[in-house]
């Protein structure tokens, strides 16, 4: 079956028009997630900021002086990253469900079940595969570049440039071929690691064109939303409050400027939700068109 790339690219806008409350649910999810992370990590963040200020005050810091900062950062990263992956699986599954199972609209299509577990596992595996391929390709190019630099062989630099271009094209090709994995997982309720390759075979260019359109529209949404966020921040007096707090501690900044930070957070949560719909919903629409069935039919 075939599909219209331009028609699928606008699925995110159709979704928000059909179910505007969904965007509000997703924005609320963003706010709860980031507020929870900030509440749990506020102590570590304050420690990190204080440690950075201490390092800035040193005239000649040594490499060992960064050990404490590194430990704080990696301890924070170790538990924030898993939470982010789980949240990403929940929100990505919700977008696919909104397109493929529109009747299941309760709580903005947000769930925490086997669909989300499958999405998490599949995206992790495909992400690792993608990362390994890119790392190996980048290592080969780096080795050739190092050899070219050491030997002074100018001809090898042409190979390095062409290799870099080839690696970039390979990355785009892989992303397009993997792009229907999440819709397949949600629609067919099963682990689907390589099924996206079969669905996208012979349709690389239409899907790439759809993705480019979606990205451009997402950037426009972000640009317009940024203007609105700036206006809200100005109305809450955020810029005036923050302008004299360059030396203040993080907890003091939060206590003083919370109205501006809250307004900024709410607006950006709404913008992120709109961008989420605009950039991810088209891939579920592409799956629906290419398969000829929605999630319930599958």
Order of alpha helices (4+ residues) and beta strands (2+ residues): alpha-alpha-alpha-alpha-alpha-alpha-alpha-alpha-alpha-alpha-alpha
